[in-house]
Amino acid sequence: MAKVTKDTIIMDVLGMNPGTAQFFLDMGMHCLGCPSASGESIEMACAVHGADADELVEKINKFLEENA
């Protein structure tokens, strides 16, 4: 199973499991289809949206593990 890190690109995360979109929507990132999201890392998105990247990575990895 793939694991994400703070350096993982958001579109790569969504490609692993589209259900991960909810984590980004919950932090206020509603433009998941925009060009910025396709090249932005989790860490970069968290910095812009005031979210904790480590916490988000942990939640996403747990979700991916449970939904593999």
C-alpha positions as CSV (number, residue, x, y, z in Angstrom):
1,M,0.0,0.0,0.0
2,A,1.3,3.5,-0.9
3,K,1.7,6.0,1.9
4,V,1.6,9.7,1.5
5,T,4.0,12.3,2.9
6,K,3.9,16.0,3.2
7,D,5.7,16.1,-0.2
8,T,3.0,14.1,-2.0
9,I,1.2,16.0,-4.7
10,I,-2.5,16.4,-4.1
11,M,-3.6,14.9,-7.4
12,D,-1.5,11.8,-6.6
13,V,-3.3,11.4,-3.3
14,L,-6.7,11.7,-5.1
15,G,-5.5,9.1,-7.6
16,M,-4.8,6.7,-4.8
17,N,-8.4,6.9,-3.6
18,P,-10.9,9.6,-4.6
19,G,-12.4,9.4,-1.1
20,T,-9.4,11.4,0.1
21,A,-11.0,14.5,-1.4
22,Q,-13.1,15.0,1.7
23,F,-9.9,15.6,3.8
24,F,-9.0,18.5,1.5
25,L,-12.6,19.8,1.3
26,D,-12.8,19.8,5.1
27,M,-9.8,22.1,5.4
28,G,-11.3,24.6,3.0
29,M,-9.6,23.5,-0.2
30,H,-12.5,23.5,-2.6
31,C,-10.6,23.8,-5.8
32,L,-9.3,20.3,-6.1
33,G,-9.6,20.3,-9.9
34,C,-7.7,23.6,-10.4
35,P,-4.2,23.7,-11.8
36,S,-2.7,24.6,-8.5
37,A,-3.9,21.4,-6.9
38,S,-2.4,19.3,-9.6
39,G,1.1,20.5,-8.7
40,E,0.7,21.4,-5.1
41,S,2.0,19.2,-2.3
42,I,0.1,18.4,0.9
43,E,2.5,20.6,2.8
44,M,2.0,23.6,0.4
45,A,-1.8,23.3,0.6
46,C,-1.8,23.1,4.3
47,A,0.4,26.2,4.6
48,V,-2.0,28.2,2.4
49,H,-5.1,26.9,4.2
50,G,-3.8,27.0,7.7
51,A,-3.9,23.3,8.4
52,D,-1.4,21.0,10.1
53,A,0.3,18.9,7.4
54,D,1.5,16.2,9.8
55,E,-2.0,15.7,11.1
56,L,-3.5,15.6,7.6
57,V,-0.9,13.1,6.4
58,E,-1.7,10.9,9.3
59,K,-5.5,11.0,8.6
60,I,-5.0,10.3,4.9
61,N,-2.7,7.4,5.5
62,K,-5.1,5.9,8.1
63,F,-7.9,6.3,5.6
64,L,-5.9,4.7,2.8
65,E,-5.0,1.8,5.0
66,E,-8.6,1.2,6.1
67,N,-9.9,1.5,2.5
68,A,-7.2,-0.5,0.6
